[in-house]
């Protein structure tokens, strides 16, 4: 099935509204999921609609919630997602943080009582498009152990980053701190195939090629002990400093069981000219140029932007099973 | 040779003063190097004294420089290390940033015209001891290529992080984004031994076990493409936002050749209570407790603190060649 982005957004928005989600929230969620799909991130795209709707129907996500932002310090915006979806809370941060950053030089948005952060590249990019550097950290239901341990305590705890470049599209980084996405292990369980021995550990903390054992165990952090340490850092920033649940306290984002996940997201944005002066964006463009002139180097974030530009022109292909599942919810 | 920390500090301070370094700077450098040594980080410890002194003698480091801090925005402290050592500039940030953080909720110290950042754990920890969360990013002379490339463009670009815990010592993370320290490859060239094939690439970008070929090539990033992406993020923060040289523009920290390295360091500090309220430090202690109760898990930063406590009581052992080299400089 082929659709324009506007058709897809309208369809998804209508499904959420039909399930009792506030129109403004339904629009925000629909935009985020369709843009994720357009950027080639189908794991954060339209396949999520059924699970999201199920959670709205049971009240695990409050479709009537309104996110509220409070400026608790000159440089801090505390955002309460109020057990609704994350996207309206992220929209609030994108709307209110930049003015604070221009005034203060740096500002921090701390989001709690939140849900799935989606494709974080899409959020940090919105700051870069306003001329600001942004870092974003999110926690997620626990799937990684602290280094040396066996029990899941951290999520795959992604870090995203975007920087404006004078005269060019922003650079955008978005990476989870697990070696591979958990979805890849899940896929192997469905196909009944083995996984490489450096993707995950079994419940005893040993490397395993058995995908079923891996799903019961923990995901391997990217770069071993260093990735596990960075996951701890993200946990502190995204949950400790926002007042969100820690990853090990958060319920699943995929089913309707348990209380709201109550996850957290932290965004730090900086005005590049605040310390380095007006020439900062020019120098950042020089750095990107130094990267790009090496054979074999792709600037981070450009592939996703290219796919989205393509999708804006020619629309997206939605798989039949996904479309059927979405339409059944309307 | 065995010395108390005070004896070692006094000796090192005197050597720098004898080479024309301002007394306050000599003290700051001596403290940093001796504490690094005490924390078991000899690569950033007393072995650096001869290279440091050589750089002072040739003017590559200005021993008469005075670091100057300017509050360019309510949340931003721009620190000019003035081509002197990094440590007095870091001391300035530690002295002035916390009051800004308490007022603003978050603040950013941007240090440029700087030098070797030393053991960054020791700097971020000083914020945690004042009840603040701190992140630190530094660039370094280029040794890693952007992912897919062959030419060094980023340093090993470390990230450090510290968080206070109510009723306990802080958690402290300090990691370079290369898979292993470059010093390990250098050591292999001296011993004439091979290196594992995942430590470094040759000039053609191929994995190599030949340490000599690796020194001419590039270091492998921790976690592959993800580590390389994070090194780019650190480059933007530590150089792009501070006005420092990029890593590929910086001269060596080990010899007296070329102009000053003019590296950068970025510190972001946050008041944990700014968004999450007064209970934040208590919850961070809970998280550390969840980690520590797993068999096999060591809390990051505790080993270094333990070694320093031990050294404060019983002194440190300084190898004869290091001591002889230091004394020859006096």
Contacts between the chains, C-beta under 8 A, distances in Angstrom:
chain1	res1	chain2	res2	distance
A	72	B	105	6.7
A	72	B	274	5.9
A	72	B	275	5.8
A	73	B	103	7.5
A	73	B	104	5.9
A	73	B	105	3.1
A	73	B	106	7.7
A	73	B	271	7.3
A	73	B	274	4.9
A	74	B	74	6.1
A	74	B	75	7.4
A	74	B	103	7.1
A	74	B	104	4.9
A	74	B	105	6.8
A	75	B	74	7.4
A	75	B	75	4.8
A	75	B	104	4.0
A	75	B	105	4.5
A	75	B	106	4.4
A	75	B	107	7.1
A	75	B	274	7.9
A	76	B	104	7.7
A	76	B	105	3.5
A	76	B	106	6.2
A	76	B	274	4.4
A	76	B	275	5.4
A	77	B	275	8.0
A	78	B	274	7.9
A	78	B	275	4.1
A	103	B	73	7.5
A	103	B	74	7.1
A	104	B	73	5.9
A	104	B	74	5.0
A	104	B	75	4.0
A	104	B	76	7.7
A	104	B	104	6.2
A	105	B	72	6.7
A	105	B	73	3.1
A	105	B	74	6.8
A	105	B	75	4.5
A	105	B	76	3.4
A	105	B	108	6.3
A	106	B	73	7.7
A	106	B	75	4.4
A	106	B	76	6.2
A	106	B	106	5.7
A	106	B	107	6.6
A	106	B	108	4.3
A	106	B	268	7.0
A	107	B	75	7.1
A	107	B	106	6.6
A	108	B	105	6.3
A	108	B	106	4.3
A	108	B	270	6.2
A	108	B	274	7.3
A	108	B	275	7.2
A	110	B	274	7.6
A	110	B	275	3.4
A	110	B	276	6.9
A	112	B	275	7.8
A	112	B	276	7.6
A	133	B	236	6.5
A	133	B	237	7.5
A	133	B	240	7.8
A	133	B	241	6.5
A	135	B	233	7.5
A	145	B	294	7.0
A	145	B	297	7.9
A	146	B	291	4.6
A	146	B	294	6.4
A	146	B	297	4.7
A	147	B	297	7.0
A	147	B	298	8.0
A	148	B	294	7.5
A	148	B	296	3.9
A	148	B	297	4.7
A	148	B	298	6.3
A	149	B	291	7.2
A	149	B	294	3.6
A	149	B	295	7.2
A	149	B	296	5.7
A	149	B	297	4.3
A	150	B	294	6.7
A	150	B	295	7.7
A	150	B	296	7.5
A	151	B	294	5.5
A	153	B	290	5.9
A	153	B	291	6.4
A	153	B	294	7.5
A	159	B	230	7.3
A	159	B	233	7.8
A	161	B	229	8.0
A	161	B	233	4.5
A	161	B	236	7.6
A	163	B	236	4.9
A	163	B	240	7.0
A	171	B	232	7.2
A	171	B	236	7.8
A	173	B	229	4.6
A	173	B	230	7.5
A	173	B	232	6.8
A	173	B	233	5.9
A	175	B	226	4.8
A	175	B	229	5.9
A	175	B	230	7.6
A	177	B	226	7.8
A	179	B	223	7.3
A	205	B	296	7.4
A	222	B	222	7.8
A	222	B	223	3.7
A	222	B	224	7.8
A	222	B	226	4.8
A	222	B	227	7.6
A	223	B	179	7.3
A	223	B	222	3.7
A	223	B	223	3.1
A	223	B	224	8.0
A	223	B	226	7.0
A	223	B	227	5.8
A	224	B	222	7.8
A	224	B	223	8.0
A	226	B	175	4.8
A	226	B	177	7.8
A	226	B	222	4.8
A	226	B	223	7.0
A	226	B	227	7.8
A	227	B	222	7.7
A	227	B	223	5.8
A	227	B	226	7.7
A	229	B	161	8.0
A	229	B	173	4.6
A	229	B	175	5.9
A	229	B	300	5.6
A	230	B	159	7.3
A	230	B	173	7.5
A	230	B	175	7.6
A	230	B	230	8.0
A	232	B	171	7.2
A	232	B	173	6.8
A	232	B	291	7.5
A	232	B	300	6.9
A	233	B	135	7.5
A	233	B	159	7.8
A	233	B	161	4.5
A	233	B	173	5.9
A	235	B	287	6.6
A	236	B	133	6.5
A	236	B	161	7.6
A	236	B	163	4.9
A	236	B	171	7.8
A	236	B	284	6.4
A	236	B	287	7.3
A	237	B	133	7.5
A	239	B	287	8.0
A	240	B	133	7.8
A	240	B	163	7.0
A	240	B	272	6.8
A	240	B	276	6.9
A	240	B	280	6.3
A	240	B	283	6.1
A	240	B	284	4.9
A	240	B	287	6.5
A	241	B	133	6.5
A	241	B	270	6.1
A	241	B	272	5.7
A	241	B	274	7.7
A	241	B	275	6.2
A	241	B	276	5.5
A	241	B	280	6.7
A	242	B	275	5.9
A	242	B	276	6.0
A	243	B	275	6.6
A	243	B	276	4.0
A	243	B	277	6.5
A	243	B	280	7.4
A	246	B	283	7.8
A	246	B	286	7.9
A	246	B	287	5.8
A	246	B	290	7.6
A	248	B	290	6.5
A	268	B	106	7.0
A	268	B	268	6.4
A	270	B	108	6.2
A	270	B	241	6.1
A	271	B	73	7.3
A	272	B	240	6.8
A	272	B	241	5.7
A	274	B	72	5.9
A	274	B	73	4.9
A	274	B	75	7.9
A	274	B	76	4.4
A	274	B	78	7.9
A	274	B	108	7.3
A	274	B	110	7.6
A	274	B	241	7.7
A	275	B	72	5.8
A	275	B	76	5.4
A	275	B	77	7.9
A	275	B	78	4.1
A	275	B	108	7.2
A	275	B	110	3.4
A	275	B	112	7.8
A	275	B	241	6.2
A	275	B	242	5.9
A	275	B	243	6.6
A	276	B	110	6.9
A	276	B	112	7.7
A	276	B	240	6.9
A	276	B	241	5.5
A	276	B	242	6.0
A	276	B	243	4.0
A	277	B	243	6.5
A	280	B	240	6.3
A	280	B	241	6.7
A	280	B	243	7.5
A	283	B	240	6.1
A	283	B	246	7.8
A	284	B	236	6.4
A	284	B	240	4.9
A	286	B	246	7.9
A	287	B	235	6.6
A	287	B	236	7.3
A	287	B	239	7.9
A	287	B	240	6.5
A	287	B	246	5.8
A	290	B	153	5.9
A	290	B	246	7.6
A	290	B	248	6.5
A	291	B	146	4.6
A	291	B	149	7.2
A	291	B	153	6.4
A	291	B	232	7.5
A	294	B	145	7.0
A	294	B	146	6.4
A	294	B	148	7.5
A	294	B	149	3.6
A	294	B	150	6.7
A	294	B	151	5.5
A	294	B	153	7.5
A	295	B	149	7.2
A	295	B	150	7.7
A	296	B	148	3.9
A	296	B	149	5.7
A	296	B	150	7.5
A	296	B	205	7.4
A	297	B	145	7.9
A	297	B	146	4.7
A	297	B	147	7.0
A	297	B	148	4.7
A	297	B	149	4.3
A	298	B	147	8.0
A	298	B	148	6.3
A	300	B	229	5.6
A	300	B	232	6.9
